[in-house]
Amino acid sequence: MSRPRIGMALDVDDAEGRYQLPRAYPDAVLAAGGLPLLLPQGDAAAIEAWLSLCDGLVIAGGAFDIAPERYGEPRRPGLGPLKEGRTGLEWALCEAALAAGIPLLGVCGGMQLLNVVRGGTLHQDLPSELGLSHEQPPPKDAPSHEVEVVPGTLLARLLGPEPLRVNSTHHQAVNRPGAGVLVSARARDGVIEAIELPGAPFVLGVQWHPEAVARHEPRHAAIYAGLVAAAGDRRR
């Protein structure tokens, strides 16, 4: 049987005039038995055509924030750079995937986008709002703190209910969960670290980078394996 096709949007380096994506994302999909499809930016018709080719979707992280206007708040000190083109593309992909029941994994900023698409809000800057830092020093792929996994959730079925060591490279986080969003993991300081949509075939957001930290903690590989398995079920 052919590999399930997993779409992921490319970032744009405007200064260099090129698309880019950390190789850890497609490598993780390949290792899990999927086939990565890299999606450039385009109009709504192109987005619909790309999504029709995908059995699953990854919304990746990046060094930018979501505009607070998208969740009804003013911009506050500590807000980072924005990339409206990529946010617009991934917003449209996320909405369409949810509507079509396409398995979806949001990673770091992708988890935050999933929450905002569902009508939730974000902490714009953890250090200035809560006095917390979730930006670890290099190496960025090494686990730096534990999260508590909520029993009975999709995340617990994938990874087990035991505490999980994760890496941490974010300054924003989910504040108010969106409609139907279940919190499935938290850091010891209370920061939301994973969300999901119960009842959906596979909709999961994680605040860490499982594609990077899996080489230190093999349990994380089950996240991409779960996405690809759900995409395979949909393909069949």
C-alpha atoms as one frame of an Amber mdcrd trajectory, in Angstrom:
protein
   0.000   0.000   0.000   1.231   3.533  -0.748   2.378   5.758   2.072  -0.146
   8.193   3.616   0.558  11.700   2.326   1.238  14.277   5.043   1.136  17.934
   4.012   3.149  20.670   5.721   3.387  24.340   4.782   6.722  25.858   3.846
   8.055  29.028   5.429   9.355  31.885   3.262  12.695  33.628   3.632  11.865
  36.914   1.908  15.428  38.209   2.105  16.811  35.155   0.316  13.753  34.583
  -1.874  13.355  30.916  -0.991  11.080  28.443   0.765  12.389  26.572   3.789
  11.447  24.048   6.480  13.580  22.315   9.120  14.311  18.815   7.817  13.312
  17.246  11.153   9.635  17.557  10.176   9.686  15.620   6.895  12.259  13.223
   8.336   9.883  12.389  11.211   7.016  11.775   8.765   9.216   9.513   6.629
  10.404   7.583   9.676   6.772   7.050  10.711   5.897   5.598   7.300   4.334
   8.685   5.740   5.139  10.650   2.602   5.792  14.380   3.208   4.141  16.861
   0.833   5.665  20.349   1.100   3.109  23.073   0.450   4.112  26.543  -0.842
   1.997  29.619  -0.213  -0.842  30.362  -2.602  -4.433  31.488  -2.984  -7.537
  29.749  -1.677  -8.008  27.639  -4.820  -4.452  26.326  -4.566  -4.907  25.551
  -0.866  -8.016  23.488  -1.639  -6.170  21.598  -4.371  -3.170  20.845  -2.127
  -5.345  19.679   0.727  -7.193  17.305  -1.605  -3.859  15.487  -2.021  -3.239
  15.143   1.720  -4.255  12.312   4.036  -2.901  14.188   7.066  -1.451  17.567
   7.944   1.342  18.978  10.117   1.195  22.627  11.171   4.832  23.315  12.050
   6.350  25.870  14.386   8.489  28.839  13.430  10.224  31.954  14.720   7.125
  34.166  14.544   3.889  34.851  16.415   0.194  34.925  15.536  -1.264  38.428
  15.284  -3.323  39.061  18.480  -6.027  40.673  16.373  -6.890  37.146  15.255
  -8.008  36.334  18.815  -9.488  39.726  19.634  -6.711  41.245  21.731  -4.434
  44.291  21.375  -0.714  43.816  20.832   1.295  43.795  24.054   5.006  44.247
  24.840   6.961  41.071  24.155   5.043  40.145  21.017   7.449  38.759  18.432
   7.599  39.159  14.633   4.580  38.210  12.527   4.322  36.326   9.233   0.831
  37.025   7.965   1.348  35.128   4.697   2.265  31.880   6.396  -0.307  32.349
   9.174  -3.005  32.909   6.557  -2.019  29.779   4.648  -1.871  27.590   7.736
  -5.125  29.047   9.101  -6.901  28.091   5.885  -5.310  24.624   5.892  -6.241
  24.072   9.527  -9.871  25.159   9.056 -10.262  22.998   5.959  -8.625  19.976
   7.602 -10.894  20.223  10.643 -13.969  20.535   8.430 -12.948  17.524   6.329
 -11.857  15.294   9.218  -8.242  15.181   8.007  -5.832  14.076  10.787  -3.923
  17.093  12.061  -0.839  17.615  14.214   0.082  21.113  15.406   3.647  21.531
  16.670   4.676  24.468  18.913   3.320  27.505  17.020   1.100  25.074  15.128
  -0.573  24.086  18.398  -1.121  27.754  19.197  -2.660  28.325  15.759  -4.991
  25.344  16.235  -6.232  26.847  19.489  -6.810  30.286  17.948  -8.620  28.781
  14.948 -10.964  27.164  17.488 -11.624  30.573  19.079  -9.103  30.379  21.918
  -6.505  32.908  23.060  -2.771  32.988  23.748  -0.374  34.375  26.299   1.524
  36.792  24.025   4.721  36.592  26.082   5.227  34.248  29.017   8.102  36.190
  30.639   6.274  39.540  30.737   2.780  38.160  31.466   3.499  35.300  33.891
   7.175  35.692  34.789   7.938  32.298  33.219  10.595  31.257  30.722  10.099
  28.317  28.366  13.046  29.157  26.097  15.787  26.672  26.886  19.432  27.300
  25.970  21.124  25.146  23.294  20.972  22.318  22.503  17.348  22.973  21.588
  16.522  19.312  20.958  17.418  18.056  24.456  14.612  17.555  26.981  14.578
  20.325  29.599  11.425  19.854  31.713   8.589  17.439  32.427   4.949  17.614
  31.430   2.076  15.816  33.121  -0.057  13.869  30.635  -3.805  13.687  31.328
  -4.958  10.030  31.545  -7.533   8.865  29.026  -6.551  11.361  26.334  -5.271
  10.713  22.821  -1.847  11.876  23.991  -1.889   9.343  26.835  -2.903   6.561
  24.439   0.040   7.437  22.203   2.723   8.022  24.837   1.427   6.474  28.042
   0.208   8.410  31.100   3.604   8.756  32.773   5.275  12.203  33.012   7.166
  13.056  29.840  10.439  14.931  29.370  10.127  17.529  26.580  12.167  20.273
  24.977  10.987  23.881  25.233  11.535  26.661  22.678   8.549  29.016  22.947
   7.663  32.351  24.522   3.915  32.165  23.818   1.414  29.582  25.062  -2.278
  28.724  25.056  -4.220  30.889  27.488  -7.959  30.194  27.087  -8.657  26.925
  25.227 -10.885  27.231  22.178 -14.257  25.605  21.555 -14.151  21.857  22.147
 -10.421  21.957  22.941  -9.269  19.571  25.671  -6.028  20.231  27.541  -4.099
  16.954  27.562  -0.771  17.989  29.146   0.635  20.756  31.331   4.080  21.724
  32.558   4.687  21.713  36.300   4.323  25.530  36.275   0.824  25.239  34.827
   1.615  26.171  31.215  -0.552  24.235  28.753   1.668  21.847  26.788  -0.783
  19.782  24.705  -4.326  20.098  23.403  -6.656  17.891  21.368 -10.182  17.684
  19.986 -12.061  14.715  21.461 -14.252  12.966  18.940 -12.085  13.883  15.956
 -10.155  11.058  14.242  -6.810  12.676  15.156  -6.406  16.334  16.123  -3.484
  16.964  18.463  -1.312  19.952  19.334   1.934  19.752  21.311   3.933  22.732
  22.515   7.282  20.962  22.223   9.068  19.521  19.164   8.679  15.717  19.146
  10.465  15.482  15.782  13.582  16.947  17.436  13.527  15.499  20.956  12.729
  11.912  19.895  16.420  11.089  19.502  16.790  11.667  23.255  13.425  10.221
  24.317  12.059   7.587  21.892   8.512   7.841  23.300   8.003  11.016  21.235
   8.171   9.103  17.945   4.706   7.736  18.718   3.194  11.170  18.002   4.157
  11.132  14.322   3.426   7.406  14.135  -0.082   8.105  15.439  -0.622  10.861
  12.857   0.521   8.655   9.984  -1.585   5.720  11.205  -4.684   7.953  11.384
  -3.893   9.314   7.911  -3.561   5.751   6.640  -6.949   4.867   8.087  -8.496
   7.836   6.321  -6.765   6.956   3.053  -8.215   3.442   3.198
